[in-house]
Amino acid sequence: MDDETDDTQPPTPAVVMSAREAALLRNPELVAQIEADQADPSRAVRSEARRPRQDSGK
């Protein structure tokens, strides 16, 4: 916590992360692969979740 001049102590923001994210970050090879994938657009894979659904005309 940071001390204020009037002796109040404002809360310090917490870093919140899931157990899965913490496990991922402990795997340096996986982190390196993710960073390499993000840096190279040719490795991108289209996600079906981000595509607009085609209207079936019904």
Z-matrix of the N, CA and C atoms (Angstrom, degrees):
N
C 1 1.447
C 2 1.524 1 109.75
N 3 1.305 2 114.88 1 150.21
C 4 1.459 3 120.47 2 178.23
C 5 1.520 4 109.34 3 -96.37
N 6 1.326 5 116.80 4 135.58
C 7 1.457 6 120.93 5 178.33
C 8 1.526 7 110.00 6 -83.67
N 9 1.300 8 115.53 7 135.44
C 10 1.458 9 122.20 8 175.30
C 11 1.527 10 108.11 9 -98.24
N 12 1.328 11 117.04 10 163.22
C 13 1.464 12 120.22 11 -179.03
C 14 1.523 13 111.93 12 -67.87
N 15 1.321 14 119.21 13 -24.52
C 16 1.469 15 120.77 14 179.85
C 17 1.532 16 111.88 15 -95.07
N 18 1.324 17 116.54 16 20.41
C 19 1.464 18 124.05 17 177.31
C 20 1.520 19 114.74 18 68.47
N 21 1.328 20 118.00 19 10.19
C 22 1.461 21 118.38 20 172.57
C 23 1.517 22 108.02 21 -84.57
N 24 1.284 23 116.36 22 152.95
C 25 1.454 24 120.81 23 179.00
C 26 1.527 25 109.09 24 -120.63
N 27 1.336 26 116.18 25 102.74
C 28 1.462 27 118.24 26 178.66
C 29 1.523 28 109.86 27 -69.09
N 30 1.305 29 117.03 28 147.03
C 31 1.466 30 119.00 29 -179.54
C 32 1.532 31 110.84 30 -66.87
N 33 1.302 32 114.80 31 141.59
C 34 1.457 33 121.04 32 175.06
C 35 1.520 34 106.95 33 -88.98
N 36 1.339 35 117.98 34 132.13
C 37 1.476 36 119.24 35 -178.77
C 38 1.525 37 111.35 36 -57.60
N 39 1.309 38 115.46 37 138.02
C 40 1.464 39 121.20 38 179.01
C 41 1.525 40 109.43 39 -88.08
N 42 1.299 41 115.34 40 149.75
C 43 1.459 42 120.97 41 172.47
C 44 1.515 43 105.90 42 -97.88
N 45 1.325 44 115.67 43 119.25
C 46 1.460 45 120.28 44 -176.71
C 47 1.523 46 108.01 45 -112.35
N 48 1.314 47 115.75 46 129.72
C 49 1.457 48 119.88 47 178.54
C 50 1.521 49 107.83 48 -147.51
N 51 1.316 50 114.78 49 146.20
C 52 1.462 51 119.65 50 179.66
C 53 1.525 52 109.93 51 -75.33
N 54 1.316 53 115.55 52 163.70
C 55 1.461 54 120.61 53 177.42
C 56 1.530 55 109.99 54 -62.93
N 57 1.325 56 117.55 55 -34.92
C 58 1.467 57 120.93 56 178.89
C 59 1.524 58 110.97 57 -65.83
N 60 1.333 59 116.69 58 -42.43
C 61 1.465 60 119.67 59 178.95
C 62 1.530 61 110.18 60 -65.35
N 63 1.314 62 117.22 61 -40.54
C 64 1.463 63 120.46 62 178.50
C 65 1.526 64 110.35 63 -62.40
N 66 1.335 65 117.04 64 -41.07
C 67 1.465 66 120.62 65 178.65
C 68 1.523 67 110.46 66 -64.55
N 69 1.321 68 117.40 67 -41.08
C 70 1.464 69 121.36 68 178.08
C 71 1.518 70 110.33 69 -60.32
N 72 1.319 71 117.00 70 -45.31
C 73 1.459 72 121.19 71 -177.44
C 74 1.533 73 112.92 72 -67.84
N 75 1.332 74 116.79 73 -19.33
C 76 1.467 75 120.12 74 176.55
C 77 1.529 76 111.78 75 -82.90
N 78 1.340 77 116.97 76 -3.15
C 79 1.460 78 121.53 77 -179.71
C 80 1.525 79 108.79 78 -107.98
N 81 1.338 80 118.28 79 92.00
C 82 1.463 81 120.48 80 -173.92
C 83 1.528 82 113.85 81 -62.25
N 84 1.344 83 117.71 82 -32.07
C 85 1.465 84 119.54 83 178.65
C 86 1.520 85 111.08 84 -65.59
N 87 1.324 86 116.71 85 -41.52
C 88 1.460 87 120.84 86 179.62
C 89 1.527 88 110.85 87 -67.63
N 90 1.317 89 117.10 88 -41.96
C 91 1.469 90 121.09 89 177.67
C 92 1.525 91 109.61 90 -60.44
N 93 1.335 92 117.66 91 -43.75
C 94 1.465 93 121.25 92 179.02
C 95 1.522 94 111.07 93 -62.53
N 96 1.327 95 117.33 94 -40.44
C 97 1.465 96 121.14 95 179.03
C 98 1.523 97 111.00 96 -64.75
N 99 1.321 98 117.24 97 -43.20
C 100 1.465 99 121.03 98 178.72
C 101 1.525 100 110.12 99 -62.89
N 102 1.330 101 117.50 100 -44.50
C 103 1.465 102 120.64 101 179.70
C 104 1.526 103 111.05 102 -63.50
N 105 1.332 104 117.45 103 -39.68
C 106 1.462 105 120.93 104 178.11
C 107 1.525 106 110.53 105 -65.39
N 108 1.323 107 116.88 106 -41.68
C 109 1.466 108 120.71 107 178.90
C 110 1.523 109 110.99 108 -62.91
N 111 1.321 110 117.09 109 -41.00
C 112 1.466 111 120.80 110 -179.45
C 113 1.523 112 111.28 111 -69.45
N 114 1.321 113 117.84 112 -30.66
C 115 1.462 114 121.51 113 -177.51
C 116 1.526 115 112.44 114 -79.36
N 117 1.332 116 118.44 115 -18.56
C 118 1.462 117 122.22 116 -175.69
C 119 1.529 118 109.78 117 -116.19
N 120 1.339 119 117.50 118 102.32
C 121 1.468 120 120.40 119 -177.59
C 122 1.531 121 113.43 120 -60.37
N 123 1.342 122 118.25 121 -22.62
C 124 1.461 123 119.43 122 -179.69
C 125 1.530 124 112.07 123 -69.28
N 126 1.312 125 116.95 124 -15.37
C 127 1.472 126 121.24 125 178.16
C 128 1.519 127 112.98 126 -88.42
N 129 1.312 128 116.69 127 -3.13
C 130 1.457 129 120.84 128 -175.83
C 131 1.528 130 110.96 129 -63.61
N 132 1.304 131 115.60 130 143.31
C 133 1.457 132 122.53 131 177.31
C 134 1.515 133 107.18 132 -121.31
N 135 1.321 134 115.27 133 128.68
C 136 1.465 135 118.48 134 179.51
C 137 1.525 136 109.91 135 -67.51
N 138 1.300 137 114.75 136 138.16
C 139 1.463 138 121.33 137 178.47
C 140 1.517 139 109.53 138 -99.53
N 141 1.312 140 116.40 139 129.56
C 142 1.468 141 120.78 140 176.82
C 143 1.525 142 110.36 141 -63.41
N 144 1.322 143 116.95 142 -30.25
C 145 1.467 144 120.75 143 -177.07
C 146 1.521 145 111.76 144 -66.07
N 147 1.333 146 118.06 145 -25.58
C 148 1.459 147 120.82 146 -177.28
C 149 1.519 148 113.16 147 -94.72
N 150 1.305 149 116.80 148 -6.64
C 151 1.456 150 119.82 149 179.46
C 152 1.519 151 109.97 150 -84.83
N 153 1.341 152 116.86 151 139.05
C 154 1.467 153 117.47 152 174.79
C 155 1.529 154 109.98 153 -66.66
N 156 1.288 155 115.25 154 143.05
C 157 1.472 156 119.41 155 -179.62
C 158 1.521 157 109.89 156 -72.65
N 159 1.305 158 114.58 157 140.95
C 160 1.460 159 119.59 158 177.61
C 161 1.527 160 108.08 159 -78.59
N 162 1.305 161 115.49 160 133.18
C 163 1.465 162 120.63 161 178.03
C 164 1.505 163 108.09 162 -72.56
N 165 1.314 164 117.22 163 126.26
C 166 1.461 165 120.87 164 -177.20
C 167 1.524 166 111.99 165 -78.54
N 168 1.343 167 116.66 166 -4.68
C 169 1.468 168 120.27 167 177.74
C 170 1.513 169 113.81 168 79.57
N 171 1.299 170 117.17 169 12.46
C 172 1.479 171 120.01 170 179.89
C 173 1.486 172 111.52 171 -89.87
